[in-house]
Each structure stands twice: as C-alpha cells, then as structure tokens.
C-alpha cells in the first residue's frame, strides 16, 4: 500500500512496503485517523509513523518510535503524487 526506502543512521538502507496491518496500527494509535484522510492529504509525520509500524512488524527496527524518528531517514518511494500512498484498487505494476 505504501512503499518506503528507510535508511538508519548506523545501518544499511532497506526497502519496505507497509500494508493494511500497519495502516490499522496507525489508525488505532489515534482513533480520529483513518486511511481515507491519509490518502487525501498525506502528512510526513503520518507516513513516518506508518513506516515505524511496518519496520517493527518485519523486525527491522526494535527501538521506540521517538528513536526511529531521530535515527531513520524515511523516504516514501511510490504512490499518489510522490507521497508513497498507492490506491489499493490499482496494481503495483
């Protein structure tokens, strides 16, 4: 759903795709958020938080979120208007 390139300050870069599980974690962290809102107006803070959830799920990051924000460069790489948010009704071709 959202593709990223993550580069930790002291490690190797990795590519990551956040899926519905990560979006759900992001929504549940603050109940006023929902995926349609993210698609309509993506904010960098939200995209970084979703990358954090996806990195934790895939065991690529074990630290806290504040540490992730400070130490990992997050670059959305595919999707709507360069923000990395892909339309789930479209293929990734």
BAVO-822028 format. One record per atom (N, C-alpha, C, O, CB): residue number from 1; residue in three letters; x, y, z. Coordinates in Angstrom, 3 decimals. Glycine has a CB too. Layout:
# BAVO-822028
+-----+------+----------+----------+----------+
| pos | code |        X |        Y |        Z |
+-----+------+----------+----------+----------+
| NUM |  ALA |        X |        Y |        Z |
...
+-----+------+----------+----------+----------+
# end
This chain:
# BAVO-822028
+-----+------+----------+----------+----------+
| pos | code |        X |        Y |        Z |
+-----+------+----------+----------+----------+
|   1 |  UNK |    0.804 |   -1.187 |    0.000 |
|   1 |  UNK |    0.000 |    0.000 |    0.000 |
|   1 |  UNK |    0.856 |    1.264 |    0.000 |
|   1 |  UNK |    0.594 |    2.196 |   -0.761 |
|   1 |  UNK |   -0.919 |   -0.009 |    1.184 |
|   2 |  UNK |    1.893 |    1.295 |    0.868 |
|   2 |  UNK |    2.807 |    2.435 |    0.892 |
|   2 |  UNK |    4.226 |    1.883 |    0.836 |
|   2 |  UNK |    4.607 |    1.047 |    1.655 |
|   2 |  UNK |    2.587 |    3.330 |    2.174 |
|   3 |  UNK |    4.997 |    2.349 |   -0.122 |
|   3 |  UNK |    6.376 |    1.887 |   -0.284 |
|   3 |  UNK |    7.345 |    2.927 |    0.263 |
|   3 |  UNK |    7.128 |    4.131 |    0.122 |
|   3 |  UNK |    6.686 |    1.591 |   -1.768 |
|   4 |  UNK |    8.410 |    2.447 |    0.884 |
|   4 |  UNK |    9.406 |    3.315 |    1.510 |
|   4 |  UNK |   10.822 |    2.830 |    1.225 |
|   4 |  UNK |   11.051 |    1.664 |    0.901 |
|   4 |  UNK |    9.173 |    3.388 |    3.018 |
|   5 |  UNK |   11.751 |    3.748 |    1.355 |
|   5 |  UNK |   13.181 |    3.452 |    1.478 |
|   5 |  UNK |   13.573 |    4.028 |    2.827 |
|   5 |  UNK |   13.469 |    5.236 |    3.037 |
|   5 |  UNK |   14.055 |    4.069 |    0.271 |
|   6 |  UNK |   14.025 |    3.176 |    3.748 |
|   6 |  UNK |   14.404 |    3.592 |    5.101 |
|   6 |  UNK |   15.910 |    3.448 |    5.264 |
|   6 |  UNK |   16.483 |    2.412 |    4.925 |
|   6 |  UNK |   13.651 |    2.754 |    6.178 |
|   7 |  UNK |   16.544 |    4.489 |    5.782 |
|   7 |  UNK |   17.987 |    4.482 |    5.964 |
|   7 |  UNK |   18.333 |    4.863 |    7.399 |
|   7 |  UNK |   18.299 |    6.042 |    7.753 |
|   7 |  UNK |   18.667 |    5.441 |    4.970 |
|   8 |  UNK |   18.666 |    3.870 |    8.230 |
|   8 |  UNK |   19.087 |    4.168 |    9.598 |
|   8 |  UNK |   20.452 |    4.855 |    9.580 |
|   8 |  UNK |   21.265 |    4.594 |    8.694 |
|   8 |  UNK |   19.139 |    2.874 |   10.453 |
|   9 |  UNK |   20.708 |    5.730 |   10.553 |
|   9 |  UNK |   21.997 |    6.428 |   10.624 |
|   9 |  UNK |   23.167 |    5.461 |   10.708 |
|   9 |  UNK |   24.215 |    5.705 |   10.111 |
|   9 |  UNK |   22.022 |    7.362 |   11.821 |
|  10 |  UNK |   23.002 |    4.374 |   11.438 |
|  10 |  UNK |   24.124 |    3.459 |   11.670 |
|  10 |  UNK |   23.889 |    2.065 |   11.092 |
|  10 |  UNK |   24.358 |    1.071 |   11.646 |
|  10 |  UNK |   24.391 |    3.348 |   13.151 |
|  11 |  UNK |   23.162 |    1.998 |    9.978 |
|  11 |  UNK |   22.889 |    0.688 |    9.399 |
|  11 |  UNK |   22.658 |    0.770 |    7.912 |
|  11 |  UNK |   22.782 |    1.830 |    7.299 |
|  11 |  UNK |   21.696 |    0.058 |   10.063 |
|  12 |  UNK |   22.320 |   -0.367 |    7.345 |
|  12 |  UNK |   22.066 |   -0.450 |    5.912 |
|  12 |  UNK |   20.633 |   -0.040 |    5.593 |
|  12 |  UNK |   19.711 |   -0.311 |    6.362 |
|  12 |  UNK |   22.339 |   -1.868 |    5.401 |
|  13 |  UNK |   20.461 |    0.612 |    4.456 |
|  13 |  UNK |   19.124 |    1.006 |    3.988 |
|  13 |  UNK |   18.320 |   -0.242 |    3.649 |
|  13 |  UNK |   18.875 |   -1.274 |    3.272 |
|  13 |  UNK |   19.218 |    1.949 |    2.748 |
|  14 |  UNK |   17.018 |   -0.130 |    3.789 |
|  14 |  UNK |   16.128 |   -1.226 |    3.415 |
|  14 |  UNK |   14.866 |   -0.669 |    2.774 |
|  14 |  UNK |   14.424 |    0.437 |    3.083 |
|  14 |  UNK |   15.774 |   -2.092 |    4.643 |
|  15 |  UNK |   14.296 |   -1.472 |    1.868 |
|  15 |  UNK |   13.030 |   -1.128 |    1.233 |
|  15 |  UNK |   11.912 |   -1.796 |    2.010 |
|  15 |  UNK |   12.087 |   -2.882 |    2.563 |
|  15 |  UNK |   13.007 |   -1.558 |   -0.265 |
|  16 |  UNK |   10.776 |   -1.147 |    2.048 |
|  16 |  UNK |    9.698 |   -1.575 |    2.906 |
|  16 |  UNK |    8.361 |   -1.254 |    2.240 |
|  16 |  UNK |    8.209 |   -0.201 |    1.621 |
|  16 |  UNK |    9.802 |   -0.905 |    4.290 |
|  17 |  UNK |    7.402 |   -2.155 |    2.366 |
|  17 |  UNK |    6.035 |   -1.869 |    1.930 |
|  17 |  UNK |    5.134 |   -2.047 |    3.139 |
|  17 |  UNK |    5.023 |   -3.141 |    3.691 |
|  17 |  UNK |    5.590 |   -2.802 |    0.736 |
|  18 |  UNK |    4.493 |   -0.957 |    3.544 |
|  18 |  UNK |    3.527 |   -1.015 |    4.641 |
|  18 |  UNK |    2.198 |   -1.525 |    4.068 |
|  18 |  UNK |    1.768 |   -1.094 |    2.998 |
|  18 |  UNK |    3.351 |    0.400 |    5.332 |
|  19 |  UNK |    1.563 |   -2.438 |    4.787 |
|  19 |  UNK |    0.294 |   -2.983 |    4.300 |
|  19 |  UNK |   -0.840 |   -2.637 |    5.268 |
|  19 |  UNK |   -0.672 |   -1.804 |    6.158 |
|  19 |  UNK |    0.396 |   -4.517 |    4.116 |
|  20 |  UNK |   -1.970 |   -3.270 |    5.091 |
|  20 |  UNK |   -3.159 |   -2.937 |    5.885 |
|  20 |  UNK |   -2.928 |   -3.113 |    7.384 |
|  20 |  UNK |   -3.523 |   -2.387 |    8.180 |
|  20 |  UNK |   -4.330 |   -3.798 |    5.449 |
|  21 |  UNK |   -2.080 |   -4.056 |    7.786 |
|  21 |  UNK |   -1.805 |   -4.247 |    9.217 |
|  21 |  UNK |   -1.142 |   -3.022 |    9.813 |
|  21 |  UNK |   -1.440 |   -2.638 |   10.944 |
|  21 |  UNK |   -0.920 |   -5.476 |    9.436 |
|  22 |  UNK |   -0.239 |   -2.403 |    9.055 |
|  22 |  UNK |    0.469 |   -1.222 |    9.537 |
|  22 |  UNK |   -0.433 |    0.009 |    9.542 |
|  22 |  UNK |   -0.366 |    0.835 |   10.453 |
|  22 |  UNK |    1.703 |   -0.962 |    8.679 |
|  23 |  UNK |   -1.275 |    0.123 |    8.520 |
|  23 |  UNK |   -2.239 |    1.222 |    8.461 |
|  23 |  UNK |   -3.208 |    1.110 |    9.636 |
|  23 |  UNK |   -3.551 |    2.116 |   10.256 |
|  23 |  UNK |   -3.011 |    1.214 |    7.108 |
|  24 |  UNK |   -3.646 |   -0.104 |    9.940 |
|  24 |  UNK |   -4.553 |   -0.311 |   11.062 |
|  24 |  UNK |   -3.890 |    0.088 |   12.380 |
|  24 |  UNK |   -4.521 |    0.741 |   13.211 |
|  24 |  UNK |   -5.006 |   -1.773 |   11.117 |
|  25 |  UNK |   -2.632 |   -0.295 |   12.583 |
|  25 |  UNK |   -1.903 |    0.118 |   13.794 |
|  25 |  UNK |   -1.872 |    1.636 |   13.903 |
|  25 |  UNK |   -2.069 |    2.190 |   14.985 |
|  25 |  UNK |   -0.460 |   -0.445 |   13.785 |
|  26 |  UNK |   -1.627 |    2.305 |   12.789 |
|  26 |  UNK |   -1.587 |    3.767 |   12.752 |
|  26 |  UNK |   -2.951 |    4.343 |   13.119 |
|  26 |  UNK |   -3.029 |    5.281 |   13.912 |
|  26 |  UNK |   -1.151 |    4.266 |   11.355 |
|  27 |  UNK |   -4.035 |    3.792 |   12.550 |
|  27 |  UNK |   -5.380 |    4.268 |   12.863 |
|  27 |  UNK |   -5.703 |    4.067 |   14.344 |
|  27 |  UNK |   -6.244 |    4.967 |   14.986 |
|  27 |  UNK |   -6.416 |    3.544 |   11.992 |
|  28 |  UNK |   -5.376 |    2.897 |   14.889 |
|  28 |  UNK |   -5.713 |    2.584 |   16.282 |
|  28 |  UNK |   -4.897 |    3.390 |   17.288 |
|  28 |  UNK |   -5.323 |    3.570 |   18.429 |
|  28 |  UNK |   -5.509 |    1.109 |   16.538 |
|  29 |  UNK |   -3.731 |    3.875 |   16.876 |
|  29 |  UNK |   -2.897 |    4.672 |   17.769 |
|  29 |  UNK |   -3.560 |    6.004 |   18.114 |
|  29 |  UNK |   -3.297 |    6.577 |   19.171 |
|  29 |  UNK |   -1.531 |    4.917 |   17.134 |
|  30 |  UNK |   -4.400 |    6.483 |   17.241 |
|  30 |  UNK |   -5.143 |    7.735 |   17.469 |
|  30 |  UNK |   -6.474 |    7.595 |   16.719 |
|  30 |  UNK |   -6.513 |    7.747 |   15.498 |
|  30 |  UNK |   -4.316 |    9.024 |   16.973 |
|  31 |  UNK |   -7.559 |    7.307 |   17.440 |
|  31 |  UNK |   -8.831 |    6.961 |   16.799 |
|  31 |  UNK |   -9.396 |    7.970 |   15.798 |
|  31 |  UNK |  -10.245 |    7.598 |   14.988 |
|  31 |  UNK |   -9.828 |    6.749 |   17.837 |
|  32 |  UNK |   -8.966 |    9.212 |   15.823 |
|  32 |  UNK |   -9.516 |   10.189 |   14.878 |
|  32 |  UNK |   -8.899 |   10.071 |   13.486 |
|  32 |  UNK |   -9.277 |   10.814 |   12.581 |
|  32 |  UNK |   -9.305 |   11.595 |   15.407 |
|  33 |  UNK |   -7.949 |    9.143 |   13.304 |
|  33 |  UNK |   -7.298 |    8.982 |   11.999 |
|  33 |  UNK |   -7.947 |    7.859 |   11.212 |
|  33 |  UNK |   -8.439 |    6.884 |   11.782 |
|  33 |  UNK |   -5.797 |    8.707 |   12.170 |
|  34 |  UNK |   -7.941 |    8.009 |    9.892 |
|  34 |  UNK |   -8.447 |    6.947 |    9.030 |
|  34 |  UNK |   -7.731 |    7.013 |    7.682 |
|  34 |  UNK |   -7.214 |    8.060 |    7.292 |
|  34 |  UNK |   -9.987 |    7.065 |    8.846 |
|  35 |  UNK |   -7.710 |    5.900 |    6.988 |
|  35 |  UNK |   -6.926 |    5.760 |    5.761 |
|  35 |  UNK |   -7.322 |    6.764 |    4.680 |
|  35 |  UNK |   -6.454 |    7.305 |    3.995 |
|  35 |  UNK |   -7.072 |    4.360 |    5.221 |
|  36 |  UNK |   -8.608 |    7.017 |    4.521 |
|  36 |  UNK |   -9.059 |    7.973 |    3.505 |
|  36 |  UNK |   -8.471 |    9.350 |    3.732 |
|  36 |  UNK |   -8.143 |   10.058 |    2.780 |
|  36 |  UNK |  -10.576 |    8.059 |    3.494 |
|  37 |  UNK |   -8.337 |    9.727 |    4.980 |
|  37 |  UNK |   -7.730 |   11.005 |    5.351 |
|  37 |  UNK |   -6.261 |   11.036 |    4.912 |
|  37 |  UNK |   -5.778 |   12.049 |    4.405 |
|  37 |  UNK |   -7.845 |   11.241 |    6.880 |
|  38 |  UNK |   -5.575 |    9.941 |    5.109 |
|  38 |  UNK |   -4.168 |    9.839 |    4.714 |
|  38 |  UNK |   -4.026 |    9.935 |    3.201 |
|  38 |  UNK |   -3.117 |   10.598 |    2.700 |
|  38 |  UNK |   -3.557 |    8.521 |    5.221 |
|  39 |  UNK |   -4.919 |    9.277 |    2.474 |
|  39 |  UNK |   -4.862 |    9.329 |    1.015 |
|  39 |  UNK |   -5.141 |   10.737 |    0.492 |
|  39 |  UNK |   -4.506 |   11.186 |   -0.462 |
|  39 |  UNK |   -5.861 |    8.342 |    0.414 |
|  40 |  UNK |   -6.093 |   11.431 |    1.119 |
|  40 |  UNK |   -6.474 |   12.757 |    0.651 |
|  40 |  UNK |   -5.401 |   13.804 |    0.937 |
|  40 |  UNK |   -5.169 |   14.698 |    0.123 |
|  40 |  UNK |   -7.777 |   13.174 |    1.291 |
|  41 |  UNK |   -4.751 |   13.695 |    2.085 |
|  41 |  UNK |   -3.791 |   14.713 |    2.483 |
|  41 |  UNK |   -2.689 |   14.072 |    3.319 |
|  41 |  UNK |   -2.695 |   14.186 |    4.544 |
|  41 |  UNK |   -4.486 |   15.849 |    3.270 |
|  42 |  UNK |   -1.741 |   13.397 |    2.663 |
|  42 |  UNK |   -0.693 |   12.708 |    3.414 |
|  42 |  UNK |    0.240 |   13.704 |    4.115 |
|  42 |  UNK |    0.725 |   14.656 |    3.504 |
|  42 |  UNK |    0.116 |   11.799 |    2.479 |
|  43 |  UNK |    0.474 |   13.467 |    5.386 |
|  43 |  UNK |    1.417 |   14.270 |    6.166 |
|  43 |  UNK |    2.659 |   13.422 |    6.420 |
|  43 |  UNK |    2.551 |   12.220 |    6.662 |
|  43 |  UNK |    0.777 |   14.759 |    7.517 |
|  44 |  UNK |    3.814 |   14.031 |    6.368 |
|  44 |  UNK |    5.064 |   13.299 |    6.564 |
|  44 |  UNK |    5.092 |   12.597 |    7.919 |
|  44 |  UNK |    5.557 |   11.460 |    8.011 |
|  44 |  UNK |    6.256 |   14.246 |    6.441 |
|  45 |  UNK |    4.610 |   13.244 |    8.958 |
|  45 |  UNK |    4.603 |   12.624 |   10.287 |
|  45 |  UNK |    3.819 |   11.310 |   10.269 |
|  45 |  UNK |    4.230 |   10.333 |   10.897 |
|  45 |  UNK |    3.998 |   13.590 |   11.330 |
|  46 |  UNK |    2.697 |   11.284 |    9.555 |
|  46 |  UNK |    1.903 |   10.062 |    9.466 |
|  46 |  UNK |    2.620 |    8.983 |    8.670 |
|  46 |  UNK |    2.611 |    7.814 |    9.055 |
|  46 |  UNK |    0.552 |   10.357 |    8.836 |
|  47 |  UNK |    3.236 |    9.367 |    7.569 |
|  47 |  UNK |    3.963 |    8.395 |    6.738 |
|  47 |  UNK |    5.137 |    7.793 |    7.497 |
|  47 |  UNK |    5.411 |    6.601 |    7.365 |
|  47 |  UNK |    4.464 |    9.058 |    5.446 |
|  48 |  UNK |    5.836 |    8.607 |    8.294 |
|  48 |  UNK |    6.961 |    8.105 |    9.097 |
|  48 |  UNK |    6.449 |    7.146 |   10.171 |
|  48 |  UNK |    7.067 |    6.111 |   10.419 |
|  48 |  UNK |    7.743 |    9.281 |    9.751 |
|  49 |  UNK |    5.333 |    7.479 |   10.807 |
|  49 |  UNK |    4.781 |    6.605 |   11.844 |
|  49 |  UNK |    4.363 |    5.255 |   11.253 |
|  49 |  UNK |    4.564 |    4.217 |   11.884 |
|  49 |  UNK |    3.579 |    7.280 |   12.531 |
|  50 |  UNK |    3.794 |    5.261 |   10.075 |
|  50 |  UNK |    3.417 |    4.008 |    9.420 |
|  50 |  UNK |    4.666 |    3.204 |    9.063 |
|  50 |  UNK |    4.670 |    1.981 |    9.201 |
|  50 |  UNK |    2.573 |    4.286 |    8.152 |
|  51 |  UNK |    5.716 |    3.867 |    8.610 |
|  51 |  UNK |    6.982 |    3.176 |    8.323 |
|  51 |  UNK |    7.532 |    2.528 |    9.592 |
|  51 |  UNK |    8.084 |    1.429 |    9.542 |
|  51 |  UNK |    8.023 |    4.161 |    7.730 |
|  52 |  UNK |    7.381 |    3.202 |   10.717 |
|  52 |  UNK |    7.817 |    2.650 |   12.000 |
|  52 |  UNK |    7.050 |    1.368 |   12.322 |
|  52 |  UNK |    7.653 |    0.357 |   12.683 |
|  52 |  UNK |    7.624 |    3.684 |   13.127 |
|  53 |  UNK |    5.718 |    1.406 |   12.192 |
|  53 |  UNK |    4.916 |    0.209 |   12.470 |
|  53 |  UNK |    5.320 |   -0.944 |   11.545 |
|  53 |  UNK |    5.429 |   -2.088 |   11.988 |
|  53 |  UNK |    3.411 |    0.518 |   12.308 |
|  54 |  UNK |    5.538 |   -0.644 |   10.274 |
|  54 |  UNK |    5.924 |   -1.690 |    9.317 |
|  54 |  UNK |    7.319 |   -2.228 |    9.625 |
|  54 |  UNK |    7.557 |   -3.430 |    9.513 |
|  54 |  UNK |    5.878 |   -1.147 |    7.877 |
|  55 |  UNK |    8.226 |   -1.363 |   10.005 |
|  55 |  UNK |    9.587 |   -1.791 |   10.348 |
|  55 |  UNK |    9.586 |   -2.687 |   11.575 |
|  55 |  UNK |   10.315 |   -3.679 |   11.621 |
|  55 |  UNK |   10.488 |   -0.577 |   10.591 |
|  56 |  UNK |    8.779 |   -2.348 |   12.563 |
|  56 |  UNK |    8.662 |   -3.192 |   13.758 |
|  56 |  UNK |    8.056 |   -4.543 |   13.419 |
|  56 |  UNK |    8.549 |   -5.579 |   13.865 |
|  56 |  UNK |    7.814 |   -2.497 |   14.826 |
|  57 |  UNK |    6.990 |   -4.535 |   12.629 |
|  57 |  UNK |    6.322 |   -5.795 |   12.271 |
|  57 |  UNK |    7.281 |   -6.735 |   11.560 |
|  57 |  UNK |    7.259 |   -7.944 |   11.792 |
|  57 |  UNK |    5.099 |   -5.527 |   11.382 |
|  58 |  UNK |    8.115 |   -6.187 |   10.703 |
|  58 |  UNK |    9.063 |   -7.016 |    9.948 |
|  58 |  UNK |   10.369 |   -7.253 |   10.691 |
|  58 |  UNK |   11.296 |   -7.861 |   10.157 |
|  58 |  UNK |    9.358 |   -6.373 |    8.616 |
|  59 |  UNK |   10.436 |   -6.764 |   11.941 |
|  59 |  UNK |   11.607 |   -6.946 |   12.811 |
|  59 |  UNK |   12.867 |   -6.280 |   12.243 |
|  59 |  UNK |   13.983 |   -6.760 |   12.438 |
|  59 |  UNK |   11.868 |   -8.437 |   13.025 |
|  60 |  UNK |   12.659 |   -5.168 |   11.540 |
|  60 |  UNK |   13.779 |   -4.388 |   11.012 |
|  60 |  UNK |   14.147 |   -3.266 |   11.974 |
|  60 |  UNK |   15.192 |   -2.634 |   11.821 |
|  60 |  UNK |   13.434 |   -3.810 |    9.628 |
|  61 |  UNK |   13.297 |   -3.016 |   12.961 |
|  61 |  UNK |   13.535 |   -1.993 |   13.979 |
|  61 |  UNK |   12.960 |   -2.493 |   15.292 |
|  61 |  UNK |   11.823 |   -2.963 |   15.338 |
|  61 |  UNK |   12.901 |   -0.618 |   13.574 |
|  62 |  UNK |   13.747 |   -2.392 |   16.367 |
|  62 |  UNK |   13.280 |   -2.873 |   17.671 |
|  62 |  UNK |   13.151 |   -1.763 |   18.702 |
|  62 |  UNK |   12.661 |   -2.000 |   19.806 |
|  62 |  UNK |   14.217 |   -3.929 |   18.192 |
|  63 |  UNK |   13.583 |   -0.560 |   18.360 |
|  63 |  UNK |   13.539 |    0.547 |   19.314 |
|  63 |  UNK |   12.179 |    1.231 |   19.371 |
|  63 |  UNK |   11.213 |    0.802 |   18.739 |
|  63 |  UNK |   14.593 |    1.560 |   18.966 |
|  64 |  UNK |   12.137 |    2.308 |   20.147 |
|  64 |  UNK |   10.926 |    3.103 |   20.319 |
|  64 |  UNK |   10.717 |    4.037 |   19.130 |
|  64 |  UNK |   11.629 |    4.268 |   18.336 |
|  64 |  UNK |   10.996 |    3.911 |   21.622 |
|  65 |  UNK |    9.499 |    4.568 |   19.022 |
|  65 |  UNK |    9.139 |    5.452 |   17.913 |
|  65 |  UNK |    9.968 |    6.740 |   17.906 |
|  65 |  UNK |   10.422 |    7.178 |   16.849 |
|  65 |  UNK |    7.658 |    5.795 |   17.983 |
|  66 |  UNK |   10.165 |    7.344 |   19.073 |
|  66 |  UNK |   10.947 |    8.593 |   19.135 |
|  66 |  UNK |   12.371 |    8.368 |   18.615 |
|  66 |  UNK |   12.935 |    9.227 |   17.938 |
|  66 |  UNK |   10.992 |    9.136 |   20.589 |
|  67 |  UNK |   12.933 |    7.224 |   18.934 |
|  67 |  UNK |   14.269 |    6.865 |   18.463 |
|  67 |  UNK |   14.263 |    6.659 |   16.944 |
|  67 |  UNK |   15.184 |    7.095 |   16.253 |
|  67 |  UNK |   14.769 |    5.587 |   19.179 |
|  68 |  UNK |   13.233 |    6.001 |   16.432 |
|  68 |  UNK |   13.086 |    5.779 |   14.993 |
|  68 |  UNK |   13.043 |    7.115 |   14.257 |
|  68 |  UNK |   13.723 |    7.299 |   13.248 |
|  68 |  UNK |   11.810 |    4.959 |   14.694 |
|  69 |  UNK |   12.234 |    8.051 |   14.774 |
|  69 |  UNK |   12.118 |    9.380 |   14.134 |
|  69 |  UNK |   13.461 |   10.094 |   14.068 |
|  69 |  UNK |   13.766 |   10.757 |   13.077 |
|  69 |  UNK |   11.111 |   10.253 |   14.894 |
|  70 |  UNK |   14.255 |    9.963 |   15.107 |
|  70 |  UNK |   15.544 |   10.657 |   15.155 |
|  70 |  UNK |   16.633 |    9.976 |   14.328 |
|  70 |  UNK |   17.536 |   10.645 |   13.824 |
|  70 |  UNK |   16.002 |   10.768 |   16.580 |
|  71 |  UNK |   16.556 |    8.665 |   14.187 |
|  71 |  UNK |   17.678 |    7.925 |   13.624 |
|  71 |  UNK |   17.464 |    7.344 |   12.235 |
|  71 |  UNK |   18.416 |    6.864 |   11.619 |
|  71 |  UNK |   18.022 |    6.841 |   14.527 |
|  72 |  UNK |   16.241 |    7.377 |   11.730 |
|  72 |  UNK |   15.972 |    6.743 |   10.439 |
|  72 |  UNK |   15.446 |    7.777 |    9.441 |
|  72 |  UNK |   14.456 |    8.460 |    9.701 |
|  72 |  UNK |   14.956 |    5.583 |   10.600 |
|  73 |  UNK |   16.120 |    7.879 |    8.306 |
|  73 |  UNK |   15.637 |    8.706 |    7.203 |
|  73 |  UNK |   14.590 |    7.893 |    6.467 |
|  73 |  UNK |   14.880 |    6.794 |    5.995 |
|  73 |  UNK |   16.806 |    9.149 |    6.239 |
|  74 |  UNK |   13.371 |    8.417 |    6.364 |
|  74 |  UNK |   12.261 |    7.711 |    5.725 |
|  74 |  UNK |   11.881 |    8.453 |    4.456 |
|  74 |  UNK |   11.574 |    9.644 |    4.481 |
|  74 |  UNK |   11.037 |    7.588 |    6.684 |
|  75 |  UNK |   11.907 |    7.724 |    3.341 |
|  75 |  UNK |   11.548 |    8.316 |    2.050 |
|  75 |  UNK |   10.446 |    7.487 |    1.397 |
|  75 |  UNK |   10.695 |    6.359 |    0.971 |
|  75 |  UNK |   12.790 |    8.408 |    1.116 |
|  76 |  UNK |    9.227 |    8.032 |    1.313 |
|  76 |  UNK |    8.192 |    7.331 |    0.549 |
|  76 |  UNK |    8.655 |    7.235 |   -0.907 |
|  76 |  UNK |    9.185 |    8.202 |   -1.454 |
|  76 |  UNK |    6.802 |    8.070 |    0.654 |
|  77 |  UNK |    8.459 |    6.073 |   -1.535 |
|  77 |  UNK |    9.021 |    5.860 |   -2.877 |
|  77 |  UNK |    8.016 |    5.588 |   -3.975 |
|  77 |  UNK |    8.382 |    5.619 |   -5.150 |
|  77 |  UNK |    9.960 |    4.740 |   -2.832 |
|  78 |  UNK |    6.746 |    5.320 |   -3.636 |
|  78 |  UNK |    5.774 |    5.011 |   -4.689 |
|  78 |  UNK |    4.391 |    5.416 |   -4.264 |
|  78 |  UNK |    4.029 |    5.306 |   -3.093 |
|  78 |  UNK |    5.798 |    3.527 |   -5.039 |
|  79 |  UNK |    3.612 |    5.890 |   -5.226 |
|  79 |  UNK |    2.215 |    6.143 |   -4.944 |
|  79 |  UNK |    1.724 |    7.498 |   -5.382 |
|  79 |  UNK |    2.328 |    8.146 |   -6.237 |
|  79 |  UNK |    1.975 |    5.991 |   -3.517 |
|  80 |  UNK |    0.628 |    7.924 |   -4.794 |
|  80 |  UNK |   -0.077 |    9.144 |   -5.157 |
|  80 |  UNK |    0.810 |   10.371 |   -5.034 |
|  80 |  UNK |    1.278 |   10.701 |   -3.945 |
|  80 |  UNK |   -1.303 |    9.310 |   -4.295 |
|  81 |  UNK |    1.036 |   11.040 |   -6.142 |
|  81 |  UNK |    1.763 |   12.305 |   -6.193 |
|  81 |  UNK |    3.083 |   12.274 |   -5.434 |
|  81 |  UNK |    3.446 |   13.246 |   -4.772 |
|  81 |  UNK |    0.903 |   13.401 |   -5.646 |
|  82 |  UNK |    3.808 |   11.143 |   -5.531 |
|  82 |  UNK |    5.121 |   11.049 |   -4.921 |
|  82 |  UNK |    5.108 |   10.846 |   -3.420 |
|  82 |  UNK |    6.172 |   10.723 |   -2.814 |
|  82 |  UNK |    5.885 |   12.258 |   -5.231 |
|  83 |  UNK |    3.942 |   10.807 |   -2.803 |
|  83 |  UNK |    3.877 |   10.668 |   -1.353 |
|  83 |  UNK |    4.014 |    9.225 |   -0.898 |
|  83 |  UNK |    4.216 |    8.973 |    0.290 |
|  83 |  UNK |    2.584 |   11.235 |   -0.841 |
|  84 |  UNK |    3.911 |    8.284 |   -1.808 |
|  84 |  UNK |    4.045 |    6.887 |   -1.452 |
|  84 |  UNK |    2.730 |    6.196 |   -1.146 |
|  84 |  UNK |    2.729 |    5.002 |   -0.847 |
|  84 |  UNK |    4.939 |    6.763 |   -0.291 |
|  85 |  UNK |    1.616 |    6.899 |   -1.208 |
|  85 |  UNK |    0.324 |    6.297 |   -0.908 |
|  85 |  UNK |   -0.292 |    5.794 |   -2.191 |
|  85 |  UNK |   -0.655 |    6.574 |   -3.071 |
|  85 |  UNK |   -0.615 |    7.300 |   -0.207 |
|  86 |  UNK |   -0.407 |    4.473 |   -2.292 |
|  86 |  UNK |   -0.937 |    3.866 |   -3.509 |
|  86 |  UNK |   -2.422 |    3.593 |   -3.368 |
|  86 |  UNK |   -2.907 |    3.278 |   -2.282 |
|  86 |  UNK |   -0.190 |    2.573 |   -3.837 |
|  87 |  UNK |   -3.121 |    3.712 |   -4.449 |
|  87 |  UNK |   -4.541 |    3.387 |   -4.497 |
|  87 |  UNK |   -4.673 |    1.872 |   -4.404 |
|  87 |  UNK |   -4.186 |    1.167 |   -5.288 |
|  87 |  UNK |   -5.216 |    3.941 |   -5.804 |
|  88 |  UNK |   -5.325 |    1.340 |   -3.345 |
|  88 |  UNK |   -5.405 |   -0.110 |   -3.171 |
|  88 |  UNK |   -6.199 |   -0.809 |   -4.266 |
|  88 |  UNK |   -6.167 |   -2.037 |   -4.353 |
|  88 |  UNK |   -6.018 |   -0.423 |   -1.843 |
|  89 |  UNK |   -6.903 |   -0.065 |   -5.094 |
|  89 |  UNK |   -7.654 |   -0.689 |   -6.187 |
|  89 |  UNK |   -6.801 |   -0.860 |   -7.429 |
|  89 |  UNK |   -7.253 |   -1.463 |   -8.402 |
|  89 |  UNK |   -8.885 |    0.137 |   -6.522 |
|  90 |  UNK |   -5.586 |   -0.349 |   -7.423 |
|  90 |  UNK |   -4.686 |   -0.431 |   -8.560 |
|  90 |  UNK |   -3.565 |   -1.423 |   -8.279 |
|  90 |  UNK |   -3.177 |   -1.610 |   -7.126 |
|  90 |  UNK |   -4.109 |    0.950 |   -8.890 |
|  91 |  UNK |   -3.048 |   -2.053 |   -9.314 |
|  91 |  UNK |   -1.947 |   -2.994 |   -9.154 |
|  91 |  UNK |   -0.638 |   -2.239 |   -9.025 |
|  91 |  UNK |   -0.560 |   -1.056 |   -9.359 |
|  91 |  UNK |   -1.889 |   -3.976 |  -10.335 |
|  92 |  UNK |    0.398 |   -2.926 |   -8.538 |
|  92 |  UNK |    1.714 |   -2.310 |   -8.353 |
|  92 |  UNK |    2.602 |   -2.458 |   -9.573 |
|  92 |  UNK |    3.820 |   -2.332 |   -9.447 |
|  92 |  UNK |    2.403 |   -2.911 |   -7.157 |
|  93 |  UNK |    2.051 |   -2.717 |  -10.739 |
|  93 |  UNK |    2.819 |   -2.959 |  -11.947 |
|  93 |  UNK |    3.650 |   -1.819 |  -12.291 |
|  93 |  UNK |    4.367 |   -1.857 |  -13.291 |
|  93 |  UNK |    1.955 |   -3.282 |  -13.073 |
+-----+------+----------+----------+----------+
# end
